[in-house]
Amino acid sequence: MPLNTLIFDVDGTLADTERDAHRVAFNRAFAEAGLNFVWDVETYGRYLKVTGGKERLRRFLDDHPQHQRLSDADIARIHRRKTDLYVEIVQSGAVALRPGVARLLRAARAAGWRLGIATTTTPDNVEALLRSTLGEEGERVFHYIGAGDIVPHKKPAPDIYTHVLQALAADPADCLALEDSENGLRSALAAGLHTVVTQTDYTRGQDFSGALRVLDHLGEPEAPARIVEGKDCGKPVCVGLEELQAWWEEAHAAKSTRPSA
């Protein structure tokens, strides 16, 4: 079958949410909880490599024993408050979709393609972002949204992608994932999905081996994206369904011509 399903990551892929939304919300939650540390841009970028907000905070505390020790229940409570604060930031209109995202979603829906989300950020975060950027019916753009602590292991484990594929009754061979990070790419590849990466300032320089293309964003007709890794590196492009289909077919053709072991 031809390519007919796109599965999107959220943070960094649909919108560049990390530095000025998630990080800010964490710091506000820390201040409310009376914690005596702040995550600056560099520190947050370092711990962003840990998937999951609760897991990220736990790793930071483990690495900095001079700070107050927190129980798992304390961390969960702070993370819940951080989610509330993040939702407030997003609902204020402070976060926009990345270039080309809305255009690609509209084209895929018009062509009858299925759309999914595979993220381990909380469902409230996803709902707030989609409603703020796509309107009150934003969630209905997607045929299935996999979010939150619904799988045993977070990215780079394949669990969330496997879950979404099962919910969509989709064959990974007919799908394409869109990601922004090495952890996300590894998760999608492990689930059998070809993947296109749109890197961010935080993920630039990560290992994107195995991606079909790595771009700075998806592009708009008046402001094309640029391929920064992979075939056609340096080429300007406005990524649409035709480009994704061509890259996907190229990958399948290459796989079919490889000698068997």
HELIX and SHEET records of a PDB file:
HELIX    1   1 GLU A   18  HIS A   22  3                                   5    
HELIX    2   2 ARG A   23  GLU A   32  1                                  10    
HELIX    3   3 VAL A   41  TYR A   47  1                                   7    
HELIX    4   4 GLY A   53  ASP A   63  1                                  11    
HELIX    5   5 ASP A   72  GLN A   91  1                                  20    
HELIX    6   6 VAL A  101  ALA A  110  1                                  10    
HELIX    7   7 PRO A  123  LEU A  134  1                                  12    
HELIX    8   8 GLY A  138  VAL A  141  5                                   4    
HELIX    9   9 ASP A  159  LEU A  168  1                                  10    
HELIX   10  10 PRO A  172  ASP A  174  5                                   3    
HELIX   11  11 GLU A  182  ALA A  190  1                                   9    
HELIX   12  12 LEU A  241  THR A  257  1                                  17    
SHEET    1   A 8 TYR A 144  GLY A 146  0                                        
SHEET    2   A 8 ARG A 114  ALA A 118  1                                        
SHEET    3   A 8 THR A   5  PHE A   8  1                                        
SHEET    4   A 8 CYS A 175  GLU A 179  1                                        
SHEET    5   A 8 HIS A 194  THR A 198  1                                        
SHEET    6   A 8 ARG A 213  LEU A 215  1                                        
SHEET    7   A 8 ALA A 225  GLU A 229 -1                                        
SHEET    8   A 8 PRO A 236  VAL A 237 -1                                        
END                                                                             
